Amino acid sequence: GIDDRKQLFHSLGELLDVDEEQLEERWQAGQGLPRYRPLPLLDDVGRQAMEKVQENSVDLPGILVEVKPFRDYPYGEMAAHLFGYLGEVTEEELGKSEFAGYRSGEMVGKTALENMFEDRLRGTAGKKRIEVNVRGRELRQVTTRAPLPGQRLYLTIDTTLQQAAEKALGDRAGAIVALDVNNGEILAFVSRPTFDPAWFARGITGEEWRSLVDNSQHPMTNKVLRGQYPPGSTFKMVVALAALEAGTATPSTRVQCNGSMRLGRSYEYRCWKRGGHGSVDLHKAIKESCDVWFYTVGLEAGIDRIASAAKRLGLGQKLGFPFGGERSGLIPNRAWKKKRFGTSWYDGETVISSIGQGFVLTTPLQLATMAATLANGGTVWRPQIVQKIVNLEGGTEWLLKPEKISETVWPAESLKAVKSAMESVVNDIGGTAWRSRLKKVRFAGKTGTAQVIKRKSDEEEKRDKGEEIPYQYRDHALFVSYAPVENPQIAVAVVVEHGGHGSSAAAPIAKAMYEAYFPDKTDGKDVAQQVTSGD
């Protein structure tokens, strides 16, 4: 036992420059523990402090030094939202049956993979029985048992691709997902801004925690799963397939774009290109991202057919990601609006839904799934992140099995027309992502620019021209893509929050990722050129 706690805390506080009140608080917090269990007073003290305590052990009766392993994150902040973080087990948790065998002060997985696989990653604690004298000083060790590490998790992440994605997004807010188009394996998973999981492993300070929760760009939110964004023009492939399937349009359907479309007498819906695109068919409509073609064709197809096509491409539903509170996005139809608002669906709502605005919301994971589904011809795969789990002996405890969510046989000519146009977006002059093309890896894609606030009138735009738009009102920049065009392997979706145009902010990120993923096919001469206009 400890005879004079006050004196002991005074000596320890002086030696390590620690507030005595802090030691007293930890003491009081641990009074519910059995007497034979050590009560943690200080964590993560470092080698110097440990040596000081050992050198002065005579004056610190009852104080033991315990060396504990800490979770190390060799890649720092990389994929932090995927790994999750650790935190000290709470008193509430200690009262639950699943935490039987845990001790106060121990670290447990709180979120993401750390939480989901806590029981497999934790391992078995070692044991040490010691003999002490009446003053609590260690005399000798009676028995010891070495700790055993937990099982090993092998992820589907491609490290090179992940690093390329993180580097390309940089300090901007947003999300990036890359998928294997043939089985749903996640190859890259980026949510920005991020956090350092090491902060949590060693015990996060109040100041560090505040810097995370007070950040207006939400570093603790897993935007890949929980960010819901209007897809903008990346939604146009959905509308095209819906119209082709219904027979309300064909690849050669032509619409005259003079810069806007009128609906009735009072509503005018503008194209992003003020002067218009002239006579437009499906190929040109996707390649140059003509809004008027999609307003017209979307209206003909109707919202219910568009919604049906969207669902079969992986949108508007949870895809079954195993953790992180995945959100379902929103694909509206007539029945949804009636149920949600008690009102009828209007034609104007179909018009704006046809360019991925209005009620339509998607997650970055869904956008990548949509691109992968187009690439593979119609199969929606469940996104998966763990490849296998291996035990200490090297035996495989669990192995990934690809899982189909749905399969749609789209008319071959329809799919061919849409994919050919996506190829032109990147590879042909006039395509909105032409400046992001690669010489040796042909990839297909679609840019998108999603409005955060209502579009201004022509008069307002003229009046406000040249003014700096506040960050929170700037458009989101999007890009969905797959590569190579022949025999696709990988799909990439990029969302840059308030990034402006998909062509200039999002497409170059996908380009950088494809350069990293197919290194043997690029010759180092591809130059990232910026484009300032376009969708």
Solvent accessible surface area in square Angstrom, and as a share of the most:
residue,aa,sasa,rsa
1,G,79,0.76
2,I,56,0.29
3,D,146,0.76
4,D,81,0.42
5,R,79,0.29
6,K,165,0.70
7,Q,97,0.43
8,L,7,0.03
9,F,6,0.02
10,H,73,0.33
11,S,28,0.18
12,L,5,0.02
13,G,5,0.04
14,E,129,0.58
15,L,47,0.23
16,L,29,0.15
17,D,136,0.71
18,V,33,0.19
19,D,86,0.45
20,E,65,0.29
21,E,123,0.55
22,Q,84,0.37
23,L,0,0.00
24,E,55,0.25
25,E,120,0.54
26,R,60,0.22
27,W,54,0.19
28,Q,97,0.43
29,A,72,0.56
30,G,8,0.08
31,Q,95,0.42
32,G,81,0.78
33,L,32,0.16
34,P,56,0.35
35,R,230,0.84
36,Y,178,0.68
37,R,64,0.23
38,P,61,0.39
39,L,44,0.22
40,P,35,0.22
41,L,24,0.12
42,L,45,0.22
43,D,53,0.28
44,D,75,0.39
45,V,66,0.38
46,G,44,0.43
47,R,172,0.63
48,Q,140,0.62
49,A,16,0.13
50,M,38,0.17
51,E,75,0.34
52,K,79,0.34
53,V,11,0.07
54,Q,99,0.44
55,E,138,0.62
56,N,47,0.24
57,S,33,0.21
58,V,89,0.51
59,D,94,0.48
60,L,5,0.02
61,P,27,0.17
62,G,29,0.28
63,I,32,0.16
64,L,85,0.42
65,V,47,0.27
66,E,104,0.47
67,V,123,0.71
68,K,81,0.34
69,P,126,0.80
70,F,86,0.36
71,R,87,0.32
72,D,109,0.56
73,Y,28,0.11
74,P,110,0.69
75,Y,114,0.43
76,G,30,0.29
77,E,81,0.36
78,M,21,0.09
79,A,7,0.05
80,A,1,0.01
81,H,13,0.06
82,L,0,0.00
83,F,57,0.24
84,G,1,0.01
85,Y,35,0.13
86,L,11,0.06
87,G,14,0.14
88,E,73,0.33
89,V,9,0.05
90,T,64,0.37
91,E,118,0.53
92,E,134,0.60
93,E,32,0.14
94,L,41,0.20
95,G,70,0.67
96,K,92,0.39
97,S,100,0.64
98,E,122,0.55
99,F,31,0.13
100,A,78,0.61
101,G,59,0.57
102,Y,15,0.06
103,R,83,0.30
104,S,24,0.16
105,G,4,0.04
106,E,37,0.17
107,M,51,0.23
108,V,1,0.01
109,G,5,0.05
110,K,57,0.24
111,T,51,0.29
112,A,13,0.10
113,L,8,0.04
114,E,8,0.04
115,N,77,0.39
116,M,81,0.36
117,F,23,0.10
118,E,26,0.12
119,D,116,0.60
120,R,71,0.26
121,L,40,0.20
122,R,89,0.32
123,G,23,0.22
124,T,67,0.39
125,A,63,0.49
126,G,31,0.30
127,K,128,0.54
128,K,106,0.45
129,R,158,0.58
130,I,49,0.25
131,E,68,0.31
132,V,68,0.39
133,N,51,0.26
134,V,140,0.80
135,R,134,0.49
136,G,12,0.12
137,R,114,0.42
138,E,73,0.33
139,L,105,0.52
140,R,135,0.49
141,Q,90,0.40
142,V,69,0.39
143,T,70,0.41
144,T,87,0.51
145,R,121,0.44
146,A,77,0.59
147,P,85,0.54
148,L,99,0.49
149,P,90,0.56
150,G,18,0.17
151,Q,45,0.20
152,R,163,0.60
153,L,36,0.18
154,Y,88,0.33
155,L,42,0.21
156,T,8,0.04
157,I,30,0.15
158,D,44,0.23
159,T,53,0.31
160,T,78,0.45
161,L,0,0.00
162,Q,0,0.00
163,Q,84,0.37
164,A,18,0.14
165,A,0,0.00
166,E,18,0.08
167,K,173,0.73
168,A,26,0.20
169,L,1,0.01
170,G,25,0.24
171,D,143,0.74
172,R,98,0.36
173,A,2,0.01
174,G,0,0.00
175,A,0,0.00
176,I,0,0.00
177,V,0,0.00
178,A,0,0.00
179,L,4,0.02
180,D,33,0.17
181,V,1,0.01
182,N,83,0.43
183,N,31,0.16
184,G,4,0.03
185,E,21,0.10
186,I,0,0.00
187,L,15,0.08
188,A,0,0.00
189,F,1,0.00
190,V,1,0.01
191,S,5,0.04
192,R,35,0.13
193,P,25,0.15
194,T,20,0.12
195,F,9,0.04
196,D,33,0.17
197,P,0,0.00
198,A,40,0.31
199,W,71,0.25
200,F,10,0.04
201,A,4,0.03
202,R,87,0.32
203,G,40,0.38
204,I,50,0.25
205,T,67,0.39
206,G,43,0.41
207,E,129,0.58
208,E,32,0.14
209,W,98,0.34
210,R,136,0.50
211,S,62,0.40
212,L,11,0.06
213,V,73,0.42
214,D,107,0.55
215,N,53,0.27
216,S,97,0.63
217,Q,53,0.23
218,H,109,0.49
219,P,2,0.01
220,M,55,0.25
221,T,46,0.27
222,N,14,0.07
223,K,9,0.04
224,V,0,0.00
225,L,0,0.00
226,R,90,0.33
227,G,10,0.09
228,Q,52,0.23
229,Y,12,0.05
230,P,24,0.15
231,P,0,0.00
232,G,1,0.01
233,S,6,0.04
234,T,0,0.00
235,F,2,0.01
236,K,0,0.00
237,M,0,0.00
238,V,0,0.00
239,V,0,0.00
240,A,0,0.00
241,L,0,0.00
242,A,1,0.01
243,A,0,0.00
244,L,19,0.10
245,E,73,0.33
246,A,39,0.30
247,G,58,0.56
248,T,45,0.26
249,A,5,0.04
250,T,70,0.41
251,P,58,0.37
252,S,83,0.54
253,T,39,0.23
254,R,147,0.53
255,V,18,0.10
256,Q,108,0.48
257,C,1,0.01
258,N,110,0.56
259,G,7,0.06
260,S,33,0.22
261,M,29,0.13
262,R,143,0.52
263,L,37,0.18
264,G,64,0.62
265,R,228,0.83
266,S,91,0.58
267,Y,135,0.51
268,E,91,0.41
269,Y,34,0.13
270,R,42,0.15
271,C,6,0.03
272,W,80,0.28
273,K,85,0.36
274,R,135,0.49
275,G,70,0.67
276,G,10,0.10
277,H,12,0.05
278,G,27,0.26
279,S,52,0.34
280,V,0,0.00
281,D,29,0.15
282,L,1,0.01
283,H,63,0.28
284,K,60,0.25
285,A,0,0.00
286,I,0,0.00
287,K,34,0.15
288,E,33,0.15
289,S,0,0.00
290,C,0,0.00
291,D,4,0.02
292,V,4,0.02
293,W,1,0.00
294,F,0,0.00
295,Y,5,0.02
296,T,46,0.26
297,V,4,0.02
298,G,0,0.00
299,L,52,0.26
300,E,114,0.51
301,A,5,0.04
302,G,18,0.18
303,I,2,0.01
304,D,70,0.36
305,R,117,0.43
306,I,1,0.00
307,A,5,0.04
308,S,51,0.33
309,A,0,0.00
310,A,0,0.00
311,K,83,0.35
312,R,61,0.22
313,L,1,0.00
314,G,0,0.00
315,L,0,0.00
316,G,14,0.13
317,Q,49,0.22
318,K,128,0.54
319,L,0,0.00
320,G,35,0.34
321,F,13,0.05
322,P,63,0.40
323,F,24,0.10
324,G,34,0.33
325,G,45,0.43
326,E,13,0.06
327,R,99,0.36
328,S,41,0.27
329,G,12,0.12
330,L,44,0.22
331,I,11,0.06
332,P,1,0.01
333,N,43,0.22
334,R,112,0.41
335,A,72,0.56
336,W,55,0.19
337,K,10,0.04
338,K,115,0.49
339,K,188,0.80
340,R,148,0.54
341,F,96,0.40
342,G,52,0.50
343,T,58,0.34
344,S,63,0.41
345,W,15,0.05
346,Y,132,0.50
347,D,76,0.39
348,G,15,0.15
349,E,30,0.14
350,T,2,0.01
351,V,0,0.00
352,I,59,0.30
353,S,1,0.01
354,S,0,0.00
355,I,16,0.08
356,G,0,0.00
357,Q,21,0.09
358,G,44,0.43
359,F,56,0.23
360,V,1,0.00
361,L,52,0.26
362,T,0,0.00
363,T,0,0.00
364,P,0,0.00
365,L,0,0.00
366,Q,0,0.00
367,L,1,0.01
368,A,0,0.00
369,T,2,0.01
370,M,0,0.00
371,A,0,0.00
372,A,8,0.06
373,T,1,0.00
374,L,0,0.00
375,A,5,0.04
376,N,44,0.22
377,G,28,0.27
378,G,2,0.02
379,T,15,0.09
380,V,1,0.00
381,W,45,0.16
382,R,65,0.24
383,P,2,0.01
384,Q,25,0.11
385,I,3,0.01
386,V,9,0.05
387,Q,64,0.28
388,K,64,0.27
389,I,3,0.02
390,V,17,0.10
391,N,36,0.18
392,L,90,0.45
393,E,153,0.69
394,G,53,0.51
395,G,30,0.29
396,T,79,0.46
397,E,80,0.36
398,W,99,0.35
399,L,106,0.53
400,L,19,0.10
401,K,158,0.67
402,P,70,0.44
403,E,80,0.36
404,K,105,0.44
405,I,51,0.26
406,S,41,0.27
407,E,107,0.48
408,T,16,0.10
409,V,144,0.83
410,W,10,0.04
411,P,61,0.39
412,A,82,0.63
413,E,123,0.55
414,S,9,0.06
415,L,21,0.11
416,K,137,0.58
417,A,19,0.15
418,V,0,0.00
419,K,45,0.19
420,S,46,0.29
421,A,0,0.00
422,M,0,0.00
423,E,39,0.18
424,S,7,0.04
425,V,0,0.00
426,V,0,0.00
427,N,20,0.10
428,D,56,0.29
429,I,133,0.68
430,G,45,0.43
431,G,8,0.08
432,T,14,0.08
433,A,1,0.01
434,W,57,0.20
435,R,94,0.34
436,S,2,0.02
437,R,82,0.30
438,L,5,0.02
439,K,132,0.56
440,K,113,0.48
441,V,2,0.01
442,R,114,0.42
443,F,0,0.00
444,A,0,0.00
445,G,0,0.00
446,K,0,0.00
447,T,0,0.00
448,G,0,0.00
449,T,22,0.13
450,A,0,0.00
451,Q,42,0.19
452,V,57,0.33
453,I,86,0.44
454,K,184,0.78
455,R,77,0.28
456,K,77,0.32
457,S,48,0.31
458,D,48,0.25
459,E,124,0.56
460,E,66,0.29
461,E,59,0.26
462,K,138,0.59
463,R,174,0.64
464,D,27,0.14
465,K,168,0.71
466,G,84,0.80
467,E,121,0.54
468,E,139,0.63
469,I,94,0.48
470,P,68,0.43
471,Y,79,0.30
472,Q,100,0.44
473,Y,96,0.37
474,R,79,0.29
475,D,44,0.23
476,H,19,0.09
477,A,0,0.00
478,L,0,0.00
479,F,0,0.00
480,V,0,0.00
481,S,0,0.00
482,Y,2,0.01
483,A,0,0.00
484,P,18,0.12
485,V,25,0.14
486,E,139,0.62
487,N,118,0.60
488,P,21,0.13
489,Q,70,0.31
490,I,0,0.00
491,A,0,0.00
492,V,0,0.00
493,A,0,0.00
494,V,1,0.00
495,V,0,0.00
496,V,1,0.00
497,E,25,0.11
498,H,29,0.13
499,G,29,0.27
500,G,23,0.22
501,H,66,0.29
502,G,0,0.00
503,S,2,0.01
504,S,25,0.16
505,A,10,0.08
506,A,0,0.00
507,A,0,0.00
508,P,23,0.14
509,I,3,0.02
510,A,0,0.00
511,K,5,0.02
512,A,36,0.28
513,M,0,0.00
514,Y,0,0.00
515,E,52,0.23
516,A,26,0.20
517,Y,59,0.23
518,F,11,0.05
519,P,88,0.55
520,D,126,0.65
521,K,80,0.34
522,T,27,0.16
523,D,53,0.27
524,G,70,0.67
525,K,140,0.60
526,D,20,0.10
527,V,107,0.61
528,A,65,0.51
529,Q,77,0.34
530,Q,111,0.49
531,V,30,0.17
532,T,117,0.68
533,S,72,0.46
534,G,7,0.07
535,D,8,0.04
